[in-house]
Amino acid sequence: MFNDLSKLGKYLGQAARLMVGLPDYDTYVAHMKATHPDRPVMSYEEFFRERQEARYGGGSGRCC
């Protein structure tokens, strides 16, 4: 039962982060290790900063 509650909590946390546009760091790390083992994995701080930059950064072509 506690294992199921733990999984539920993990999924709810992941859903909440995705709702505000922040991808899950653990999913990113698993993806990098599985598909790009030769590339370095960003720290959580680097990942967070990069995602914020991608979402709100001053890239050209965006109106807001």
PDBQT receptor file of N, H, CA, C and O in Angstrom, charges set to zero:
ATOM      1  N   MET A   1       0.814  -1.188   0.000  1.00  0.00    +0.000 N 
ATOM      2  CA  MET A   1       0.000   0.000   0.000  1.00  0.00    +0.000 C 
ATOM      3  C   MET A   1       0.860   1.255   0.000  1.00  0.00    +0.000 C 
ATOM      4  O   MET A   1       0.587   2.193  -0.748  1.00  0.00    +0.000 OA
ATOM      5  N   PHE A   2       1.929   1.280   0.858  1.00  0.00    +0.000 N 
ATOM      6  H   PHE A   2       2.151   0.518   1.466  1.00  0.00    +0.000 HD
ATOM      7  CA  PHE A   2       2.799   2.459   0.914  1.00  0.00    +0.000 C 
ATOM      8  C   PHE A   2       3.556   2.643  -0.400  1.00  0.00    +0.000 C 
ATOM      9  O   PHE A   2       3.853   3.763  -0.815  1.00  0.00    +0.000 OA
ATOM     10  N   ASN A   3       3.857   1.515  -1.040  1.00  0.00    +0.000 N 
ATOM     11  H   ASN A   3       3.616   0.606  -0.703  1.00  0.00    +0.000 HD
ATOM     12  CA  ASN A   3       4.529   1.604  -2.340  1.00  0.00    +0.000 C 
ATOM     13  C   ASN A   3       3.613   2.273  -3.354  1.00  0.00    +0.000 C 
ATOM     14  O   ASN A   3       4.064   3.096  -4.150  1.00  0.00    +0.000 OA
ATOM     15  N   ASP A   4       2.329   1.925  -3.329  1.00  0.00    +0.000 N 
ATOM     16  H   ASP A   4       1.963   1.256  -2.682  1.00  0.00    +0.000 HD
ATOM     17  CA  ASP A   4       1.372   2.541  -4.248  1.00  0.00    +0.000 C 
ATOM     18  C   ASP A   4       1.207   4.026  -3.954  1.00  0.00    +0.000 C 
ATOM     19  O   ASP A   4       1.119   4.837  -4.876  1.00  0.00    +0.000 OA
ATOM     20  N   LEU A   5       1.163   4.389  -2.663  1.00  0.00    +0.000 N 
ATOM     21  H   LEU A   5       1.235   3.730  -1.914  1.00  0.00    +0.000 HD
ATOM     22  CA  LEU A   5       1.048   5.807  -2.298  1.00  0.00    +0.000 C 
ATOM     23  C   LEU A   5       2.290   6.581  -2.714  1.00  0.00    +0.000 C 
ATOM     24  O   LEU A   5       2.198   7.737  -3.126  1.00  0.00    +0.000 OA
ATOM     25  N   SER A   6       3.447   5.946  -2.607  1.00  0.00    +0.000 N 
ATOM     26  H   SER A   6       3.522   5.007  -2.272  1.00  0.00    +0.000 HD
ATOM     27  CA  SER A   6       4.688   6.593  -3.040  1.00  0.00    +0.000 C 
ATOM     28  C   SER A   6       4.669   6.862  -4.539  1.00  0.00    +0.000 C 
ATOM     29  O   SER A   6       5.052   7.938  -4.997  1.00  0.00    +0.000 OA
ATOM     30  N   LYS A   7       4.212   5.859  -5.297  1.00  0.00    +0.000 N 
ATOM     31  H   LYS A   7       3.900   4.985  -4.924  1.00  0.00    +0.000 HD
ATOM     32  CA  LYS A   7       4.109   6.034  -6.751  1.00  0.00    +0.000 C 
ATOM     33  C   LYS A   7       3.105   7.126  -7.095  1.00  0.00    +0.000 C 
ATOM     34  O   LYS A   7       3.349   7.944  -7.982  1.00  0.00    +0.000 OA
ATOM     35  N   LEU A   8       1.986   7.137  -6.396  1.00  0.00    +0.000 N 
ATOM     36  H   LEU A   8       1.788   6.473  -5.675  1.00  0.00    +0.000 HD
ATOM     37  CA  LEU A   8       0.969   8.157  -6.637  1.00  0.00    +0.000 C 
ATOM     38  C   LEU A   8       1.528   9.549  -6.362  1.00  0.00    +0.000 C 
ATOM     39  O   LEU A   8       1.300  10.482  -7.132  1.00  0.00    +0.000 OA
ATOM     40  N   GLY A   9       2.256   9.680  -5.266  1.00  0.00    +0.000 N 
ATOM     41  H   GLY A   9       2.441   8.922  -4.641  1.00  0.00    +0.000 HD
ATOM     42  CA  GLY A   9       2.865  10.969  -4.937  1.00  0.00    +0.000 C 
ATOM     43  C   GLY A   9       3.859  11.404  -5.993  1.00  0.00    +0.000 C 
ATOM     44  O   GLY A   9       3.919  12.581  -6.349  1.00  0.00    +0.000 OA
ATOM     45  N   LYS A  10       4.639  10.459  -6.496  1.00  0.00    +0.000 N 
ATOM     46  H   LYS A  10       4.590   9.503  -6.207  1.00  0.00    +0.000 HD
ATOM     47  CA  LYS A  10       5.620  10.774  -7.534  1.00  0.00    +0.000 C 
ATOM     48  C   LYS A  10       4.910  11.254  -8.796  1.00  0.00    +0.000 C 
ATOM     49  O   LYS A  10       5.313  12.249  -9.399  1.00  0.00    +0.000 OA
ATOM     50  N   TYR A  11       3.861  10.551  -9.192  1.00  0.00    +0.000 N 
ATOM     51  H   TYR A  11       3.534   9.742  -8.702  1.00  0.00    +0.000 HD
ATOM     52  CA  TYR A  11       3.137  10.928 -10.415  1.00  0.00    +0.000 C 
ATOM     53  C   TYR A  11       2.432  12.274 -10.254  1.00  0.00    +0.000 C 
ATOM     54  O   TYR A  11       2.392  13.070 -11.191  1.00  0.00    +0.000 OA
ATOM     55  N   LEU A  12       1.878  12.528  -9.075  1.00  0.00    +0.000 N 
ATOM     56  H   LEU A  12       1.910  11.881  -8.313  1.00  0.00    +0.000 HD
ATOM     57  CA  LEU A  12       1.219  13.818  -8.851  1.00  0.00    +0.000 C 
ATOM     58  C   LEU A  12       2.228  14.961  -8.888  1.00  0.00    +0.000 C 
ATOM     59  O   LEU A  12       1.945  16.027  -9.435  1.00  0.00    +0.000 OA
ATOM     60  N   GLY A  13       3.399  14.738  -8.309  1.00  0.00    +0.000 N 
ATOM     61  H   GLY A  13       3.629  13.872  -7.865  1.00  0.00    +0.000 HD
ATOM     62  CA  GLY A  13       4.448  15.751  -8.349  1.00  0.00    +0.000 C 
ATOM     63  C   GLY A  13       4.909  16.016  -9.769  1.00  0.00    +0.000 C 
ATOM     64  O   GLY A  13       5.112  17.164 -10.166  1.00  0.00    +0.000 OA
ATOM     65  N   GLN A  14       5.073  14.936 -10.536  1.00  0.00    +0.000 N 
ATOM     66  H   GLN A  14       4.907  14.004 -10.214  1.00  0.00    +0.000 HD
ATOM     67  CA  GLN A  14       5.493  15.084 -11.926  1.00  0.00    +0.000 C 
ATOM     68  C   GLN A  14       4.420  15.827 -12.713  1.00  0.00    +0.000 C 
ATOM     69  O   GLN A  14       4.740  16.699 -13.521  1.00  0.00    +0.000 OA
ATOM     70  N   ALA A  15       3.156  15.496 -12.489  1.00  0.00    +0.000 N 
ATOM     71  H   ALA A  15       2.895  14.788 -11.832  1.00  0.00    +0.000 HD
ATOM     72  CA  ALA A  15       2.068  16.172 -13.204  1.00  0.00    +0.000 C 
ATOM     73  C   ALA A  15       2.027  17.656 -12.856  1.00  0.00    +0.000 C 
ATOM     74  O   ALA A  15       1.808  18.498 -13.727  1.00  0.00    +0.000 OA
ATOM     75  N   ALA A  16       2.240  17.975 -11.576  1.00  0.00    +0.000 N 
ATOM     76  H   ALA A  16       2.418  17.291 -10.868  1.00  0.00    +0.000 HD
ATOM     77  CA  ALA A  16       2.233  19.385 -11.158  1.00  0.00    +0.000 C 
ATOM     78  C   ALA A  16       3.364  20.157 -11.829  1.00  0.00    +0.000 C 
ATOM     79  O   ALA A  16       3.165  21.281 -12.290  1.00  0.00    +0.000 OA
ATOM     80  N   ARG A  17       4.549  19.554 -11.884  1.00  0.00    +0.000 N 
ATOM     81  H   ARG A  17       4.711  18.641 -11.510  1.00  0.00    +0.000 HD
ATOM     82  CA  ARG A  17       5.681  20.231 -12.536  1.00  0.00    +0.000 C 
ATOM     83  C   ARG A  17       5.414  20.428 -14.023  1.00  0.00    +0.000 C 
ATOM     84  O   ARG A  17       5.729  21.482 -14.575  1.00  0.00    +0.000 OA
ATOM     85  N   LEU A  18       4.840  19.432 -14.667  1.00  0.00    +0.000 N 
ATOM     86  H   LEU A  18       4.584  18.575 -14.218  1.00  0.00    +0.000 HD
ATOM     87  CA  LEU A  18       4.533  19.566 -16.098  1.00  0.00    +0.000 C 
ATOM     88  C   LEU A  18       3.459  20.618 -16.331  1.00  0.00    +0.000 C 
ATOM     89  O   LEU A  18       3.480  21.300 -17.355  1.00  0.00    +0.000 OA
ATOM     90  N   MET A  19       2.520  20.762 -15.400  1.00  0.00    +0.000 N 
ATOM     91  H   MET A  19       2.503  20.208 -14.568  1.00  0.00    +0.000 HD
ATOM     92  CA  MET A  19       1.463  21.767 -15.553  1.00  0.00    +0.000 C 
ATOM     93  C   MET A  19       2.027  23.183 -15.541  1.00  0.00    +0.000 C 
ATOM     94  O   MET A  19       1.469  24.078 -16.176  1.00  0.00    +0.000 OA
ATOM     95  N   VAL A  20       3.125  23.392 -14.827  1.00  0.00    +0.000 N 
ATOM     96  H   VAL A  20       3.579  22.665 -14.311  1.00  0.00    +0.000 HD
ATOM     97  CA  VAL A  20       3.734  24.721 -14.822  1.00  0.00    +0.000 C 
ATOM     98  C   VAL A  20       4.883  24.817 -15.822  1.00  0.00    +0.000 C 
ATOM     99  O   VAL A  20       5.596  25.820 -15.862  1.00  0.00    +0.000 OA
ATOM    100  N   GLY A  21       5.056  23.788 -16.616  1.00  0.00    +0.000 N 
ATOM    101  H   GLY A  21       4.476  22.974 -16.583  1.00  0.00    +0.000 HD
ATOM    102  CA  GLY A  21       6.039  23.838 -17.693  1.00  0.00    +0.000 C 
ATOM    103  C   GLY A  21       7.439  23.465 -17.296  1.00  0.00    +0.000 C 
ATOM    104  O   GLY A  21       8.387  23.823 -17.995  1.00  0.00    +0.000 OA
ATOM    105  N   LEU A  22       7.608  22.758 -16.200  1.00  0.00    +0.000 N 
ATOM    106  H   LEU A  22       6.838  22.467 -15.632  1.00  0.00    +0.000 HD
ATOM    107  CA  LEU A  22       8.931  22.338 -15.760  1.00  0.00    +0.000 C 
ATOM    108  C   LEU A  22       9.043  20.827 -15.895  1.00  0.00    +0.000 C 
ATOM    109  O   LEU A  22       8.432  20.094 -15.118  1.00  0.00    +0.000 OA
ATOM    110  N   PRO A  23       9.808  20.350 -16.863  1.00  0.00    +0.000 N 
ATOM    111  CA  PRO A  23       9.960  18.906 -17.027  1.00  0.00    +0.000 C 
ATOM    112  C   PRO A  23      10.623  18.270 -15.814  1.00  0.00    +0.000 C 
ATOM    113  O   PRO A  23      11.290  18.949 -15.032  1.00  0.00    +0.000 OA
ATOM    114  N   ASP A  24      10.439  16.996 -15.666  1.00  0.00    +0.000 N 
ATOM    115  H   ASP A  24       9.897  16.445 -16.301  1.00  0.00    +0.000 HD
ATOM    116  CA  ASP A  24      10.935  16.257 -14.521  1.00  0.00    +0.000 C 
ATOM    117  C   ASP A  24      12.425  15.973 -14.686  1.00  0.00    +0.000 C 
ATOM    118  O   ASP A  24      12.849  15.425 -15.704  1.00  0.00    +0.000 OA
ATOM    119  N   TYR A  25      13.219  16.350 -13.681  1.00  0.00    +0.000 N 
ATOM    120  H   TYR A  25      12.875  16.796 -12.854  1.00  0.00    +0.000 HD
ATOM    121  CA  TYR A  25      14.674  16.154 -13.744  1.00  0.00    +0.000 C 
ATOM    122  C   TYR A  25      15.035  14.676 -13.791  1.00  0.00    +0.000 C 
ATOM    123  O   TYR A  25      15.927  14.290 -14.546  1.00  0.00    +0.000 OA
ATOM    124  N   ASP A  26      14.369  13.848 -13.010  1.00  0.00    +0.000 N 
ATOM    125  H   ASP A  26      13.644  14.161 -12.397  1.00  0.00    +0.000 HD
ATOM    126  CA  ASP A  26      14.671  12.416 -13.012  1.00  0.00    +0.000 C 
ATOM    127  C   ASP A  26      14.427  11.795 -14.378  1.00  0.00    +0.000 C 
ATOM    128  O   ASP A  26      15.183  10.927 -14.815  1.00  0.00    +0.000 OA
ATOM    129  N   THR A  27      13.375  12.236 -15.051  1.00  0.00    +0.000 N 
ATOM    130  H   THR A  27      12.761  12.941 -14.697  1.00  0.00    +0.000 HD
ATOM    131  CA  THR A  27      13.090  11.733 -16.399  1.00  0.00    +0.000 C 
ATOM    132  C   THR A  27      14.179  12.177 -17.368  1.00  0.00    +0.000 C 
ATOM    133  O   THR A  27      14.593  11.415 -18.242  1.00  0.00    +0.000 OA
ATOM    134  N   TYR A  28      14.644  13.424 -17.205  1.00  0.00    +0.000 N 
ATOM    135  H   TYR A  28      14.308  14.043 -16.496  1.00  0.00    +0.000 HD
ATOM    136  CA  TYR A  28      15.728  13.925 -18.045  1.00  0.00    +0.000 C 
ATOM    137  C   TYR A  28      16.996  13.096 -17.847  1.00  0.00    +0.000 C 
ATOM    138  O   TYR A  28      17.642  12.705 -18.819  1.00  0.00    +0.000 OA
ATOM    139  N   VAL A  29      17.346  12.831 -16.604  1.00  0.00    +0.000 N 
ATOM    140  H   VAL A  29      16.820  13.149 -15.814  1.00  0.00    +0.000 HD
ATOM    141  CA  VAL A  29      18.559  12.062 -16.314  1.00  0.00    +0.000 C 
ATOM    142  C   VAL A  29      18.443  10.655 -16.889  1.00  0.00    +0.000 C 
ATOM    143  O   VAL A  29      19.395  10.152 -17.486  1.00  0.00    +0.000 OA
ATOM    144  N   ALA A  30      17.294  10.016 -16.717  1.00  0.00    +0.000 N 
ATOM    145  H   ALA A  30      16.520  10.424 -16.232  1.00  0.00    +0.000 HD
ATOM    146  CA  ALA A  30      17.097   8.669 -17.255  1.00  0.00    +0.000 C 
ATOM    147  C   ALA A  30      17.202   8.685 -18.776  1.00  0.00    +0.000 C 
ATOM    148  O   ALA A  30      17.793   7.780 -19.366  1.00  0.00    +0.000 OA
ATOM    149  N   HIS A  31      16.635   9.700 -19.412  1.00  0.00    +0.000 N 
ATOM    150  H   HIS A  31      16.155  10.435 -18.933  1.00  0.00    +0.000 HD
ATOM    151  CA  HIS A  31      16.711   9.819 -20.867  1.00  0.00    +0.000 C 
ATOM    152  C   HIS A  31      18.157   9.992 -21.327  1.00  0.00    +0.000 C 
ATOM    153  O   HIS A  31      18.595   9.344 -22.277  1.00  0.00    +0.000 OA
ATOM    154  N   MET A  32      18.892  10.867 -20.648  1.00  0.00    +0.000 N 
ATOM    155  H   MET A  32      18.537  11.393 -19.876  1.00  0.00    +0.000 HD
ATOM    156  CA  MET A  32      20.280  11.115 -21.047  1.00  0.00    +0.000 C 
ATOM    157  C   MET A  32      21.132   9.865 -20.885  1.00  0.00    +0.000 C 
ATOM    158  O   MET A  32      21.967   9.575 -21.741  1.00  0.00    +0.000 OA
ATOM    159  N   LYS A  33      20.937   9.131 -19.816  1.00  0.00    +0.000 N 
ATOM    160  H   LYS A  33      20.258   9.367 -19.121  1.00  0.00    +0.000 HD
ATOM    161  CA  LYS A  33      21.733   7.925 -19.590  1.00  0.00    +0.000 C 
ATOM    162  C   LYS A  33      21.381   6.825 -20.584  1.00  0.00    +0.000 C 
ATOM    163  O   LYS A  33      22.244   6.038 -20.974  1.00  0.00    +0.000 OA
ATOM    164  N   ALA A  34      20.112   6.766 -20.995  1.00  0.00    +0.000 N 
ATOM    165  H   ALA A  34      19.411   7.405 -20.679  1.00  0.00    +0.000 HD
ATOM    166  CA  ALA A  34      19.675   5.713 -21.913  1.00  0.00    +0.000 C 
ATOM    167  C   ALA A  34      20.018   6.014 -23.361  1.00  0.00    +0.000 C 
ATOM    168  O   ALA A  34      20.429   5.121 -24.102  1.00  0.00    +0.000 OA
ATOM    169  N   THR A  35      19.854   7.268 -23.772  1.00  0.00    +0.000 N 
ATOM    170  H   THR A  35      19.520   7.994 -23.171  1.00  0.00    +0.000 HD
ATOM    171  CA  THR A  35      20.010   7.572 -25.194  1.00  0.00    +0.000 C 
ATOM    172  C   THR A  35      21.251   8.389 -25.542  1.00  0.00    +0.000 C 
ATOM    173  O   THR A  35      21.674   8.402 -26.698  1.00  0.00    +0.000 OA
ATOM    174  N   HIS A  36      21.837   9.066 -24.564  1.00  0.00    +0.000 N 
ATOM    175  H   HIS A  36      21.494   9.055 -23.625  1.00  0.00    +0.000 HD
ATOM    176  CA  HIS A  36      23.028   9.880 -24.825  1.00  0.00    +0.000 C 
ATOM    177  C   HIS A  36      24.080   9.635 -23.739  1.00  0.00    +0.000 C 
ATOM    178  O   HIS A  36      24.467  10.569 -23.036  1.00  0.00    +0.000 OA
ATOM    179  N   PRO A  37      24.543   8.397 -23.595  1.00  0.00    +0.000 N 
ATOM    180  CA  PRO A  37      25.490   8.115 -22.502  1.00  0.00    +0.000 C 
ATOM    181  C   PRO A  37      26.828   8.813 -22.659  1.00  0.00    +0.000 C 
ATOM    182  O   PRO A  37      27.572   8.940 -21.687  1.00  0.00    +0.000 OA
ATOM    183  N   ASP A  38      27.151   9.273 -23.870  1.00  0.00    +0.000 N 
ATOM    184  H   ASP A  38      26.546   9.170 -24.660  1.00  0.00    +0.000 HD
ATOM    185  CA  ASP A  38      28.436   9.933 -24.106  1.00  0.00    +0.000 C 
ATOM    186  C   ASP A  38      28.404  11.416 -23.740  1.00  0.00    +0.000 C 
ATOM    187  O   ASP A  38      29.457  12.050 -23.675  1.00  0.00    +0.000 OA
ATOM    188  N   ARG A  39      27.227  11.980 -23.501  1.00  0.00    +0.000 N 
ATOM    189  H   ARG A  39      26.372  11.465 -23.554  1.00  0.00    +0.000 HD
ATOM    190  CA  ARG A  39      27.104  13.404 -23.187  1.00  0.00    +0.000 C 
ATOM    191  C   ARG A  39      26.999  13.619 -21.676  1.00  0.00    +0.000 C 
ATOM    192  O   ARG A  39      26.448  12.783 -20.960  1.00  0.00    +0.000 OA
ATOM    193  N   PRO A  40      27.528  14.740 -21.202  1.00  0.00    +0.000 N 
ATOM    194  CA  PRO A  40      27.407  15.010 -19.762  1.00  0.00    +0.000 C 
ATOM    195  C   PRO A  40      25.970  15.347 -19.379  1.00  0.00    +0.000 C 
ATOM    196  O   PRO A  40      25.220  15.927 -20.165  1.00  0.00    +0.000 OA
ATOM    197  N   VAL A  41      25.607  14.976 -18.165  1.00  0.00    +0.000 N 
ATOM    198  H   VAL A  41      26.216  14.506 -17.526  1.00  0.00    +0.000 HD
ATOM    199  CA  VAL A  41      24.273  15.250 -17.639  1.00  0.00    +0.000 C 
ATOM    200  C   VAL A  41      24.343  16.544 -16.827  1.00  0.00    +0.000 C 
ATOM    201  O   VAL A  41      25.217  16.702 -15.975  1.00  0.00    +0.000 OA
ATOM    202  N   MET A  42      23.423  17.461 -17.093  1.00  0.00    +0.000 N 
ATOM    203  H   MET A  42      22.712  17.333 -17.785  1.00  0.00    +0.000 HD
ATOM    204  CA  MET A  42      23.385  18.724 -16.367  1.00  0.00    +0.000 C 
ATOM    205  C   MET A  42      23.001  18.484 -14.903  1.00  0.00    +0.000 C 
ATOM    206  O   MET A  42      22.263  17.553 -14.581  1.00  0.00    +0.000 OA
ATOM    207  N   SER A  43      23.513  19.335 -14.043  1.00  0.00    +0.000 N 
ATOM    208  H   SER A  43      24.113  20.091 -14.305  1.00  0.00    +0.000 HD
ATOM    209  CA  SER A  43      23.082  19.292 -12.646  1.00  0.00    +0.000 C 
ATOM    210  C   SER A  43      21.641  19.807 -12.594  1.00  0.00    +0.000 C 
ATOM    211  O   SER A  43      21.131  20.356 -13.571  1.00  0.00    +0.000 OA
ATOM    212  N   TYR A  44      20.995  19.620 -11.440  1.00  0.00    +0.000 N 
ATOM    213  H   TYR A  44      21.409  19.175 -10.646  1.00  0.00    +0.000 HD
ATOM    214  CA  TYR A  44      19.614  20.084 -11.325  1.00  0.00    +0.000 C 
ATOM    215  C   TYR A  44      19.527  21.589 -11.539  1.00  0.00    +0.000 C 
ATOM    216  O   TYR A  44      18.598  22.080 -12.181  1.00  0.00    +0.000 OA
ATOM    217  N   GLU A  45      20.501  22.321 -10.997  1.00  0.00    +0.000 N 
ATOM    218  H   GLU A  45      21.255  21.922 -10.475  1.00  0.00    +0.000 HD
ATOM    219  CA  GLU A  45      20.494  23.780 -11.154  1.00  0.00    +0.000 C 
ATOM    220  C   GLU A  45      20.657  24.170 -12.615  1.00  0.00    +0.000 C 
ATOM    221  O   GLU A  45      19.964  25.069 -13.093  1.00  0.00    +0.000 OA
ATOM    222  N   GLU A  46      21.567  23.506 -13.337  1.00  0.00    +0.000 N 
ATOM    223  H   GLU A  46      22.130  22.776 -12.949  1.00  0.00    +0.000 HD
ATOM    224  CA  GLU A  46      21.761  23.787 -14.767  1.00  0.00    +0.000 C 
ATOM    225  C   GLU A  46      20.505  23.434 -15.556  1.00  0.00    +0.000 C 
ATOM    226  O   GLU A  46      20.088  24.174 -16.447  1.00  0.00    +0.000 OA
ATOM    227  N   PHE A  47      19.911  22.298 -15.219  1.00  0.00    +0.000 N 
ATOM    228  H   PHE A  47      20.250  21.697 -14.495  1.00  0.00    +0.000 HD
ATOM    229  CA  PHE A  47      18.694  21.857 -15.893  1.00  0.00    +0.000 C 
ATOM    230  C   PHE A  47      17.563  22.859 -15.677  1.00  0.00    +0.000 C 
ATOM    231  O   PHE A  47      16.867  23.238 -16.619  1.00  0.00    +0.000 OA
ATOM    232  N   PHE A  48      17.391  23.279 -14.433  1.00  0.00    +0.000 N 
ATOM    233  H   PHE A  48      17.956  22.970 -13.668  1.00  0.00    +0.000 HD
ATOM    234  CA  PHE A  48      16.331  24.231 -14.112  1.00  0.00    +0.000 C 
ATOM    235  C   PHE A  48      16.544  25.542 -14.853  1.00  0.00    +0.000 C 
ATOM    236  O   PHE A  48      15.604  26.089 -15.429  1.00  0.00    +0.000 OA
ATOM    237  N   ARG A  49      17.778  26.052 -14.842  1.00  0.00    +0.000 N 
ATOM    238  H   ARG A  49      18.541  25.607 -14.374  1.00  0.00    +0.000 HD
ATOM    239  CA  ARG A  49      18.094  27.310 -15.518  1.00  0.00    +0.000 C 
ATOM    240  C   ARG A  49      17.864  27.189 -17.032  1.00  0.00    +0.000 C 
ATOM    241  O   ARG A  49      17.302  28.093 -17.650  1.00  0.00    +0.000 OA
ATOM    242  N   GLU A  50      18.296  26.083 -17.617  1.00  0.00    +0.000 N 
ATOM    243  H   GLU A  50      18.753  25.349 -17.115  1.00  0.00    +0.000 HD
ATOM    244  CA  GLU A  50      18.136  25.873 -19.057  1.00  0.00    +0.000 C 
ATOM    245  C   GLU A  50      16.663  25.810 -19.436  1.00  0.00    +0.000 C 
ATOM    246  O   GLU A  50      16.257  26.381 -20.448  1.00  0.00    +0.000 OA
ATOM    247  N   ARG A  51      15.860  25.119 -18.628  1.00  0.00    +0.000 N 
ATOM    248  H   ARG A  51      16.191  24.656 -17.806  1.00  0.00    +0.000 HD
ATOM    249  CA  ARG A  51      14.429  25.011 -18.920  1.00  0.00    +0.000 C 
ATOM    250  C   ARG A  51      13.731  26.363 -18.762  1.00  0.00    +0.000 C 
ATOM    251  O   ARG A  51      12.850  26.701 -19.552  1.00  0.00    +0.000 OA
ATOM    252  N   GLN A  52      14.118  27.129 -17.754  1.00  0.00    +0.000 N 
ATOM    253  H   GLN A  52      14.833  26.854 -17.112  1.00  0.00    +0.000 HD
ATOM    254  CA  GLN A  52      13.547  28.462 -17.578  1.00  0.00    +0.000 C 
ATOM    255  C   GLN A  52      13.913  29.361 -18.745  1.00  0.00    +0.000 C 
ATOM    256  O   GLN A  52      13.088  30.129 -19.241  1.00  0.00    +0.000 OA
ATOM    257  N   GLU A  53      15.171  29.254 -19.180  1.00  0.00    +0.000 N 
ATOM    258  H   GLU A  53      15.841  28.630 -18.777  1.00  0.00    +0.000 HD
ATOM    259  CA  GLU A  53      15.643  30.033 -20.329  1.00  0.00    +0.000 C 
ATOM    260  C   GLU A  53      14.861  29.650 -21.578  1.00  0.00    +0.000 C 
ATOM    261  O   GLU A  53      14.447  30.518 -22.347  1.00  0.00    +0.000 OA
ATOM    262  N   ALA A  54      14.658  28.353 -21.779  1.00  0.00    +0.000 N 
ATOM    263  H   ALA A  54      14.994  27.648 -21.154  1.00  0.00    +0.000 HD
ATOM    264  CA  ALA A  54      13.933  27.896 -22.963  1.00  0.00    +0.000 C 
ATOM    265  C   ALA A  54      12.483  28.373 -22.945  1.00  0.00    +0.000 C 
ATOM    266  O   ALA A  54      11.905  28.692 -23.984  1.00  0.00    +0.000 OA
ATOM    267  N   ARG A  55      11.919  28.414 -21.766  1.00  0.00    +0.000 N 
ATOM    268  H   ARG A  55      12.389  28.154 -20.922  1.00  0.00    +0.000 HD
ATOM    269  CA  ARG A  55      10.512  28.800 -21.673  1.00  0.00    +0.000 C 
ATOM    270  C   ARG A  55      10.316  30.313 -21.685  1.00  0.00    +0.000 C 
ATOM    271  O   ARG A  55       9.428  30.817 -22.373  1.00  0.00    +0.000 OA
ATOM    272  N   TYR A  56      11.134  31.038 -20.932  1.00  0.00    +0.000 N 
ATOM    273  H   TYR A  56      11.855  30.629 -20.373  1.00  0.00    +0.000 HD
ATOM    274  CA  TYR A  56      10.922  32.470 -20.781  1.00  0.00    +0.000 C 
ATOM    275  C   TYR A  56      12.053  33.312 -21.352  1.00  0.00    +0.000 C 
ATOM    276  O   TYR A  56      11.988  34.541 -21.324  1.00  0.00    +0.000 OA
ATOM    277  N   GLY A  57      13.095  32.656 -21.873  1.00  0.00    +0.000 N 
ATOM    278  H   GLY A  57      13.148  31.658 -21.896  1.00  0.00    +0.000 HD
ATOM    279  CA  GLY A  57      14.265  33.378 -22.337  1.00  0.00    +0.000 C 
ATOM    280  C   GLY A  57      13.966  34.330 -23.473  1.00  0.00    +0.000 C 
ATOM    281  O   GLY A  57      12.902  34.288 -24.091  1.00  0.00    +0.000 OA
ATOM    282  N   GLY A  58      14.927  35.183 -23.727  1.00  0.00    +0.000 N 
ATOM    283  H   GLY A  58      15.791  35.217 -23.225  1.00  0.00    +0.000 HD
ATOM    284  CA  GLY A  58      14.756  36.223 -24.733  1.00  0.00    +0.000 C 
ATOM    285  C   GLY A  58      15.054  35.755 -26.138  1.00  0.00    +0.000 C 
ATOM    286  O   GLY A  58      15.765  36.436 -26.877  1.00  0.00    +0.000 OA
ATOM    287  N   GLY A  59      14.535  34.621 -26.520  1.00  0.00    +0.000 N 
ATOM    288  H   GLY A  59      13.957  34.068 -25.920  1.00  0.00    +0.000 HD
ATOM    289  CA  GLY A  59      14.727  34.164 -27.878  1.00  0.00    +0.000 C 
ATOM    290  C   GLY A  59      13.971  35.039 -28.862  1.00  0.00    +0.000 C 
ATOM    291  O   GLY A  59      12.967  35.657 -28.508  1.00  0.00    +0.000 OA
ATOM    292  N   SER A  60      14.443  35.089 -30.074  1.00  0.00    +0.000 N 
ATOM    293  H   SER A  60      15.258  34.586 -30.362  1.00  0.00    +0.000 HD
ATOM    294  CA  SER A  60      13.780  35.917 -31.067  1.00  0.00    +0.000 C 
ATOM    295  C   SER A  60      12.524  35.228 -31.592  1.00  0.00    +0.000 C 
ATOM    296  O   SER A  60      12.416  34.002 -31.569  1.00  0.00    +0.000 OA
ATOM    297  N   GLY A  61      11.605  36.012 -32.051  1.00  0.00    +0.000 N 
ATOM    298  H   GLY A  61      11.692  37.008 -32.069  1.00  0.00    +0.000 HD
ATOM    299  CA  GLY A  61      10.413  35.468 -32.668  1.00  0.00    +0.000 C 
ATOM    300  C   GLY A  61       9.231  35.322 -31.739  1.00  0.00    +0.000 C 
ATOM    301  O   GLY A  61       8.135  34.976 -32.179  1.00  0.00    +0.000 OA
ATOM    302  N   ARG A  62       9.436  35.580 -30.460  1.00  0.00    +0.000 N 
ATOM    303  H   ARG A  62      10.327  35.860 -30.102  1.00  0.00    +0.000 HD
ATOM    304  CA  ARG A  62       8.311  35.477 -29.523  1.00  0.00    +0.000 C 
ATOM    305  C   ARG A  62       7.766  36.865 -29.248  1.00  0.00    +0.000 C 
ATOM    306  O   ARG A  62       8.524  37.828 -29.137  1.00  0.00    +0.000 OA
ATOM    307  N   CYS A  63       6.498  36.960 -29.143  1.00  0.00    +0.000 N 
ATOM    308  H   CYS A  63       5.882  36.177 -29.233  1.00  0.00    +0.000 HD
ATOM    309  CA  CYS A  63       5.891  38.263 -28.953  1.00  0.00    +0.000 C 
ATOM    310  C   CYS A  63       5.811  38.653 -27.482  1.00  0.00    +0.000 C 
ATOM    311  O   CYS A  63       5.757  39.846 -27.180  1.00  0.00    +0.000 OA
ATOM    312  N   CYS A  64       5.801  37.717 -26.572  1.00  0.00    +0.000 N 
ATOM    313  H   CYS A  64       5.845  36.749 -26.817  1.00  0.00    +0.000 HD
ATOM    314  CA  CYS A  64       5.612  38.059 -25.152  1.00  0.00    +0.000 C 
ATOM    315  C   CYS A  64       6.813  37.684 -24.345  1.00  0.00    +0.000 C 
ATOM    316  O   CYS A  64       6.833  37.897 -23.133  1.00  0.00    +0.000 OA
TER     317      CYS A  64
